[in-house]
Amino acid sequence: MADISFSGRAYCKILLHAAKYPHCAINGLLLAKQKNKNDGKSVELRIEDAIPLFHICLHVSPMAEVALAMVDQYASNKGLILAGYYLANENINDLSTDKPAHRIADKIAENSGNALLVVVDNKEITLGMSSNPLRVSQFVDGKWKLKDLTDVVKHTDVLYSLLKAEQYRNLIDFDNHLDDISLDWQNRKLNKIIDKAMEKYQSGHSIKA
């Protein structure tokens, strides 16, 4: 079982995707860097980025296959691996994963032994968040096992600032891109906004410390 961490960019983009479409189910992919720890036995998996996929028809095979191929190539160019799948259900109380979601996640697990399946707990997404709204499962010994992940709470202040500024309006998923191919599914503009917010918070945090 790998040690897992989420960058501020990945964490914020997952939740901004859910915030942009609170009335819809949404899904996306997780890109990571993986390395062996000093003991040579365990692995560190850092989720560096999240790629928003769909909010209309989550599992239309041709569209999903095109998106997966494009994201896989993008990840390879960035020196990252396709490491997981995230989703939020339409019903605020629904934390289930359907068969198509498992099919995609299982396919990712075939290529990445430490793959993740992340479900957003919609009830937990508020401006005053104090707990982790991501329910993270890791593929271990052929099964998806829930993993306790608390370190992402440190990104809450940045997420709060982004939600307050309505930056979710700048998020582009593949449904948006397919409607207008000039829209950037790589979200380079939003990535810069999030990274700048992270730097600002870390700088202020270190000064206070």
N, C-alpha and C positions, 0 to 999 in steps of 0.2 A: 504494500500500500504506500503510495507516494505522499509526501508532505505537500500540501496544496496551499497556494496563496493567489490572491487576485490583485492585479494592478488597479489603481483608481480608475483608469480609463475603462477597463473591461467592466468593472462593477457598475460604474455610472451609466455606461451605454446600455447595459441590460435593463436597468431600472428606468432610464429615460425612454426606452422603447415601450416598456409597459405603461409608462405615464402618458405617452403620446396617444396610445390607443386603449384607454381604460375600458372601453366597451367591446373590445375584441380579444380573441386569443392571439398571441404573438409567439414567434420562435426565432432562433438564431443559432449561430455557431461560435465556438470558443477557440481561440488560437493561443498557443502556449510555447514556452521554452521549457525544455526538460533537460536535467543534468543529474549525474550521479553525485551523491554526497560523499564526503571524505571517507566514510567507512566502507565505501565501495559496494554496499549492499542495498541501501535505500536510495530513493529517488526524490528529487525536488521538482515539482510541476508548478510553474508560475503562469497563470492565465494573463497574458499580456494584452489581449484585445478581444472584443466581441463584435461579430458581424451580424447585424439585424437582417433577417430573411423576410418573413411574410407576416401580414396581419389580416389578409382576406382569405385566401385559400392556402392553408398551411402545408398541405401534403399533395399538391398537384404534381405528379411524378416528373413530367418533362421540365417544368419550371424549377423544381427542387434539384433535379440532376444537373441542369445548367448552372444553377447557383453553387452547388457543391463543387463542381469542376472549376468554376471561376475562383471561388474562395480558396480551394486547395492550391491552385497555381499562385494566387496572391500570397498565401502563407509561405509557400516554398521560396518565393522571391524575397520575402522578409526574414527568412531563416527561422520560421516558426513551424509548428506542427498543428494539424487539425486535431484538437484534443477534447472536444465536447460539444454538447447541444444544450440549449436552454429554451424554456417555454414558460408562458403564463397563460392560464386558462381564462375563458370568457367569464365564467362564474367566479365571483370573488372568493367563495369558500372552497373551490375545487383545487386540490393539490395532486390530482391523479395524472398519470401519463398514459396516453392511448397507444394502440398498437403501432401506428405509423411513426410516432415519436420514438418508441423503443426500437423500431426497425432502423431508423437513421442512427440512433445512439449506438446500437449494436454494431452497425457497419463501421462507425468510427472506432469502436473498441477493437475491432478486428485488426486495425492498423496502428492503434495506440493502446498499449496494454493498461494504461492508467487513465482511461477515458472518463469523462464526467458527464452526468446528466443532472441538469439544474432546473428546478421548478421554482418560479417566483410565487411567494405567498402574498397575494394582492392585498390582503387585510393589513399587512405590515408596512405598506408604502404610504407614509404620511410625512408631512414636513417635520414633525417632531420625532422621527424614527430614533429609537434607542436600541433596537435589536436587529439582527440580520434577517432580511426578508428572503434570502436565497436558501432553498433546501437542496443541498448538494449531495449527490450519490456518486460513488466511485465504483468502477468495474473491477471487482476483485474475485479471483477464483471462479470466474464464470457467472457471477451474480452482481447485481447492483446493490451496494451497501451504503446506507446513509452515513455521512461523515459530518462530525461537528466542526463547524468553521466559524470562528468568532473574530478573527483579526480584521475582517472587512468592515467592522463597525467603525474603524478609524477613518474610513472614507465618508462617513455620514455628513460631516460638516460641508465637504465639497459638494456632495450630492444635494444637500439642502440649498446651497447657493445656486446650483444649476437649475433646480426645480423652481426656485423662487424667480429666477430670471427667465423662466419658460424656455430653456434651451432645448427641451425635447422637441420643440417646433423645428429645429434645425436638423434633427435626426432623419436620415434617409435609409429606408429598408429596400429590399429588392422589389417589393410591390410598387413603391414609388419610382424606382429606377425603370421598371418595365413599362410604367405609364409614360415616363419621360426619360429617355436614355441620357439626357444631359445632366440628370441628377446623379450625384456621386455616391454610390453604395459603399465606397470605402470611407466615407465620412471624414475626409481630411480636414475640412473646416471645423467640424465639431471636435475632432481629436485634438486640434490645437487649442480650442477653447477649454476643453477638459484638462489638458496638460498644463495650461497656464494657470487654471484654478488650483490644480494640485500643487504647483510650484509656489503659488502665493500662500496657500494654506501652510505648506511645510516650512516656508520661510518664517511666517508669523509664529508658527508653533515652536520652532527652534529658538526664536528670539525670546518667547515667553518662558521657555524652559531654562 
